[in-house]
Amino acid sequence: MEGSMLWFNVEKGYGYIQTDEDERLYVDSSGFAPGHEPPARCKGAAVTFERQALEGDPRAVDVAFVVQGDARRARLRHSRGGSSL
């Protein structure tokens, strides 16, 4: 599934993800994929994840941040008159 980080409190170790299907999912520090620990400011960051239904509220697991830097650099090159690949 895909969505975006609503917010994540690094000190408390939990936060929420807004799915593309408009569902709000809980995520804690153990729910992130290796190498995808949340930075202090990740509000609005695009993520992929799996939805897991446990007792109580559904939660997100295997959360990974989507790298979007290449698309942004291409837009900047194009807006400056550079060649786009």
NUFI-344157 format. One line per field, with one value per residue: x, y, z of N, C-alpha, C in turn; residue in one letter; residue number from 1. Coordinates in nm, 4 decimals. Layout:
# residues N
nX <- c(X/...) .
nY <- c(Y/...) .
nZ <- c(Z/...) .
caX <- c(X/...) .
caY <- c(Y/...) .
caZ <- c(Z/...) .
cX <- c(X/...) .
cY <- c(Y/...) .
cZ <- c(Z/...) .
resn <- c(A/...) .
resi <- c(NUM/...) .
END
This chain:
# residues 85
nX <- c(0.0846/0.0275/0.0964/0.1103/0.3115/0.1444/0.2233/0.5087/0.6416/0.9537/1.0764/0.8766/0.8203/0.6133/0.3480/0.1345/0.0021/-0.1396/-0.3351/-0.3552/-0.6102/-0.7533/-0.7439/-0.6491/-0.3589/-0.1913/0.1534/0.4514/0.7897/0.8988/0.7768/0.8994/1.0806/1.4075/1.6703/1.5070/1.4429/1.2521/1.3042/1.3487/1.1749/0.9233/0.6755/0.4230/0.5806/0.6195/0.5281/0.5608/0.3938/0.2719/-0.0503/-0.1584/-0.3761/-0.4379/-0.5269/-0.7542/-0.6856/-0.6011/-0.2685/0.0362/0.3009/0.6366/0.7178/0.8397/1.0257/0.9599/1.1786/1.2125/1.3819/1.5152/1.3206/1.2630/1.5105/1.5279/1.3165/1.4166/1.6488/1.5284/1.3769/1.5758/1.6686/1.8263/1.9092/1.6616/1.6376) .
nY <- c(-0.1178/0.2365/0.5670/0.8587/1.0143/1.1265/1.2284/1.1796/1.1080/1.1081/1.0918/0.9763/0.7537/0.6802/0.7266/0.8367/0.7228/0.8312/0.6658/0.6088/0.5377/0.6851/0.6128/0.6068/0.4981/0.3537/0.3675/0.2383/0.2624/0.0079/-0.0688/0.0093/-0.0575/-0.2110/0.0245/0.2385/0.4225/0.6711/1.0186/1.3171/1.5112/1.4267/1.4687/1.4392/1.2927/1.0563/0.7150/0.3557/0.0568/-0.2206/-0.3239/-0.4176/-0.6029/-0.6130/-0.6926/-0.4494/-0.1301/-0.1059/-0.1315/-0.0011/-0.1765/-0.2737/-0.0293/0.1955/0.4671/0.6566/0.7334/1.0401/1.2200/1.2186/1.2872/1.5488/1.6775/1.6548/1.8199/2.0662/2.0915/2.1089/2.3448/2.5335/2.5449/2.3355/2.0111/1.7585/1.4252) .
nZ <- c(0.0000/-0.0346/0.0916/0.3056/0.5591/0.8379/1.0841/1.3006/1.6106/1.7175/1.9683/2.1326/1.9839/1.8067/1.5586/1.2872/0.9730/0.6684/0.4481/0.0893/0.0413/0.2149/0.4872/0.8284/0.9806/1.2569/1.3496/1.4876/1.6198/1.5725/1.3414/1.1069/0.8076/0.7824/0.7679/0.7112/0.9110/1.0774/1.0112/1.2119/1.1128/0.9246/0.8247/0.5852/0.4127/0.1511/0.1693/0.1611/0.2645/0.4636/0.5587/0.8746/1.0670/1.3929/1.7328/1.8255/1.6872/1.3342/1.2003/1.0537/0.8997/0.8047/0.6937/0.4543/0.3302/0.0379/-0.2157/-0.3628/-0.4730/-0.7255/-0.9183/-0.8425/-0.8836/-1.1610/-1.2417/-1.1517/-1.3117/-1.5625/-1.5349/-1.5262/-1.7749/-1.8481/-1.9828/-1.9930/-1.8866) .
caX <- c(0.0000/0.0999/0.0350/0.2041/0.3214/0.0715/0.3242/0.5779/0.7173/1.0706/1.1002/0.7768/0.8297/0.4934/0.2850/0.0251/0.0133/-0.2644/-0.3263/-0.4151/-0.7535/-0.8068/-0.7498/-0.5424/-0.2988/-0.0902/0.2842/0.5494/0.9285/0.9286/0.7059/0.9754/1.1713/1.5482/1.7261/1.4055/1.4023/1.1965/1.3774/1.2743/1.0677/0.8846/0.5348/0.3943/0.6696/0.5554/0.5721/0.4940/0.3776/0.1729/-0.1516/-0.1693/-0.4886/-0.4169/-0.6317/-0.7671/-0.6720/-0.5053/-0.1422/0.1245/0.4285/0.7275/0.7076/0.9602/1.0101/0.9757/1.2785/1.1593/1.4821/1.5495/1.2186/1.2779/1.6293/1.4957/1.2348/1.5041/1.7318/1.4438/1.3358/1.6928/1.7095/1.9119/1.8436/1.5939/1.6697) .
caY <- c(0.0000/0.3629/0.6757/0.9607/1.0294/1.2382/1.2763/1.0771/1.1639/1.0231/1.0721/0.8840/0.6314/0.6418/0.8277/0.7890/0.7293/0.8471/0.5825/0.6645/0.5047/0.7751/0.5464/0.6488/0.3809/0.3715/0.3060/0.2660/0.2503/-0.1276/-0.0920/0.0570/-0.1515/-0.1796/0.1328/0.3409/0.4838/0.8033/1.1373/1.4011/1.5800/1.3439/1.4963/1.4490/1.2084/0.9416/0.5868/0.2305/-0.0200/-0.3277/-0.3019/-0.5340/-0.5922/-0.6805/-0.6569/-0.3038/-0.0544/-0.1549/-0.0595/-0.0149/-0.2443/-0.2715/0.1061/0.2410/0.5984/0.6566/0.8323/1.1215/1.3203/1.2204/1.3616/1.6905/1.7271/1.6652/1.9410/2.1821/2.1019/2.1532/2.4841/2.6175/2.5379/2.2198/1.9001/1.6597/1.2914) .
caZ <- c(0.0000/-0.0353/0.1657/0.3505/0.7036/0.8981/1.1777/1.3777/1.7214/1.7334/2.1116/2.1865/1.9057/1.7319/1.4754/1.2019/0.8277/0.5947/0.3281/-0.0314/0.0499/0.3177/0.6175/0.9179/1.0432/1.3610/1.3246/1.5922/1.5749/1.5256/1.2164/0.9916/0.7434/0.8097/0.6869/0.6854/1.0356/1.0480/1.0541/1.3057/1.0392/0.8105/0.7934/0.4428/0.3328/0.0866/0.2236/0.1263/0.3871/0.4675/0.6620/0.9618/1.1599/1.5200/1.8280/1.8306/1.5629/1.2346/1.2034/0.9380/0.9239/0.6886/0.6380/0.3852/0.2676/-0.1073/-0.2561/-0.4714/-0.5060/-0.8677/-0.9912/-0.8087/-0.9528/-1.3032/-1.2580/-1.1353/-1.4323/-1.6719/-1.5151/-1.5465/-1.9151/-1.8693/-2.0538/-1.9098/-1.9355) .
cX <- c(0.0890/0.0231/0.1388/0.2015/0.2374/0.1638/0.3895/0.6603/0.8324/1.0955/1.0030/0.7716/0.7032/0.4387/0.1754/0.0565/-0.1265/-0.2509/-0.3868/-0.5651/-0.8216/-0.8313/-0.6295/-0.4907/-0.1918/0.0401/0.3744/0.6886/0.9617/0.8635/0.7811/1.0690/1.3156/1.6011/1.6283/1.3539/1.3552/1.2870/1.2896/1.1582/1.0325/0.7380/0.5177/0.4818/0.5928/0.6149/0.4979/0.4906/0.2809/0.0765/-0.1651/-0.2827/-0.4595/-0.5357/-0.6367/-0.7540/-0.5757/-0.3781/-0.0625/0.2531/0.5088/0.7204/0.8424/0.9315/1.0395/1.0731/1.2248/1.2584/1.5127/1.4486/1.2326/1.3985/1.6024/1.4120/1.3216/1.5922/1.6508/1.4068/1.4523/1.7423/1.8026/1.8364/1.7752/1.6156/1.5497) .
cY <- c(0.1238/0.4673/0.7792/0.9699/1.1493/1.3076/1.1567/1.1466/1.0684/0.9936/0.9708/0.7524/0.5873/0.7593/0.7647/0.8121/0.7475/0.7664/0.6557/0.6358/0.5828/0.7055/0.5921/0.5264/0.4209/0.3059/0.3394/0.2375/0.1129/-0.1575/-0.0504/-0.0516/-0.1135/-0.0742/0.2452/0.4020/0.6261/0.9175/1.2206/1.4733/1.4997/1.3643/1.5129/1.3621/1.0889/0.8124/0.4715/0.1470/-0.1349/-0.2958/-0.4303/-0.5106/-0.6775/-0.6511/-0.5051/-0.2418/-0.1204/-0.0707/-0.0847/-0.0839/-0.2442/-0.1371/0.1460/0.3753/0.5877/0.7686/0.9080/1.2270/1.3300/1.3007/1.5114/1.7499/1.7448/1.7902/2.0653/2.2012/2.1587/2.3007/2.5809/2.6117/2.4220/2.1107/1.8087/1.5227/1.2158) .
cZ <- c(0.0000/0.0433/0.2018/0.5026/0.7473/0.9968/1.2456/1.4840/1.7511/1.8814/2.1721/2.1085/1.8356/1.6514/1.3922/1.0550/0.7712/0.4669/0.2083/-0.0368/0.1616/0.4520/0.6994/0.9936/1.1440/1.3162/1.4427/1.5379/1.5199/1.3907/1.0915/0.9396/0.7777/0.7132/0.6578/0.8156/1.0074/1.0945/1.1468/1.2377/0.9149/0.7729/0.6422/0.3543/0.2762/0.1409/0.1571/0.2533/0.3649/0.5805/0.7418/1.0607/1.2825/1.6098/1.8378/1.6929/1.4656/1.2412/1.0770/0.9821/0.7942/0.6170/0.5780/0.3190/0.1186/-0.1429/-0.3765/-0.5175/-0.6537/-0.9483/-0.9653/-0.8818/-1.1019/-1.3293/-1.2476/-1.2577/-1.5472/-1.6564/-1.5342/-1.6905/-1.9458/-1.9431/-1.9538/-1.9705/-1.9715) .
resn <- c(M/E/G/S/M/L/W/F/N/V/E/K/G/Y/G/Y/I/Q/T/D/E/D/E/R/L/Y/V/D/S/S/G/F/A/P/G/H/E/P/P/A/R/C/K/G/A/A/V/T/F/E/R/Q/A/L/E/G/D/P/R/A/V/D/V/A/F/V/V/Q/G/D/A/R/R/A/R/L/R/H/S/R/G/G/S/S/L) .
resi <- c(1/2/3/4/5/6/7/8/9/10/11/12/13/14/15/16/17/18/19/20/21/22/23/24/25/26/27/28/29/30/31/32/33/34/35/36/37/38/39/40/41/42/43/44/45/46/47/48/49/50/51/52/53/54/55/56/57/58/59/60/61/62/63/64/65/66/67/68/69/70/71/72/73/74/75/76/77/78/79/80/81/82/83/84/85) .
END
